[in-house]
Amino acid sequence: MLSIERTKIETDQEGKKINSICRFDFVDKVRSKNINQSNKDLVLELIGIDYLKNNDDYEINLIFNNNAHIALTTETIEARLEDQNEIK
């Protein structure tokens, strides 16, 4: 799961911010690079999402600032955005 703060543009409330979660299901393997996982206060800025077909699997790459990334391996790509709460 990836926690996201986003602008609520799908309604007439474009000035409102909302906390959401981007969820990837059926992930078989996860790898990360240049991420200090012991730093609980670390905040990364997502700058891109890419994927590639690798034999029978897909690799989803989450690309962050500071040359950090997370690679997810899965047989099928299933992702959804779930809104959590509005930011006041």
C-alpha positions in Angstrom: 0.0 0.0 0.0 1.1 3.5 -0.8 -0.2 6.4 1.2 -1.0 9.5 -0.9 -2.2 13.0 -0.3 -4.1 14.2 -3.3 -6.3 17.0 -4.6 -9.9 16.0 -4.9 -10.5 16.9 -8.6 -13.3 14.4 -9.4 -15.9 16.6 -7.7 -16.6 20.4 -7.5 -14.3 20.5 -4.5 -11.0 21.0 -6.4 -9.5 23.0 -3.5 -9.9 20.1 -1.0 -7.1 17.6 -0.2 -7.8 14.0 0.7 -5.7 11.1 2.1 -5.8 8.1 -0.1 -4.2 4.7 -0.4 -3.0 3.2 -3.6 -3.2 -0.5 -3.1 -1.5 -3.2 -5.3 -3.0 -6.7 -4.8 -1.6 -10.2 -5.6 2.1 -9.1 -5.2 4.5 -12.1 -5.1 7.8 -10.3 -4.5 8.9 -6.8 -3.4 12.4 -5.3 -3.7 13.5 -1.8 -2.7 16.6 0.3 -3.4 17.9 3.5 -1.7 15.2 3.4 1.0 16.2 3.5 4.7 13.5 1.2 6.1 14.6 1.8 9.7 13.7 5.5 9.4 10.0 5.6 10.5 9.8 9.4 9.7 11.0 9.0 6.1 8.7 10.6 3.5 9.2 9.8 -0.1 7.8 11.8 -3.1 6.4 9.5 -5.8 7.5 10.8 -9.2 6.4 8.0 -11.4 5.0 4.5 -11.9 6.2 2.2 -14.7 5.7 -1.5 -15.5 7.2 -4.1 -17.7 6.4 -7.6 -18.8 9.1 -10.1 -17.7 8.3 -13.6 -19.0 5.1 -14.7 -17.3 5.2 -11.9 -14.6 4.9 -8.1 -14.5 7.3 -5.8 -12.7 5.7 -2.6 -11.3 8.2 0.1 -10.5 7.4 2.9 -8.1 9.9 5.6 -8.7 10.6 8.1 -5.9 12.7 11.2 -5.4 16.4 10.8 -4.4 16.8 7.8 -6.8 14.7 5.5 -4.5 12.4 2.9 -6.0 10.3 -0.1 -5.1 9.8 -3.0 -7.5 6.7 -5.2 -7.2 6.5 -8.6 -9.0 3.1 -10.0 -9.8 1.3 -12.3 -12.3 -1.4 -9.8 -12.8 -1.7 -6.1 -12.3 -4.5 -5.1 -10.0 -4.4 -1.7 -8.3 -7.0 0.5 -6.7 -7.2 3.9 -5.1 -9.1 4.0 -1.8 -10.0 7.4 -0.3 -9.5 7.6 3.5 -10.3 11.0 4.9 -10.3 14.7 3.9 -7.5 16.9 5.1 -8.6 19.9 7.0 
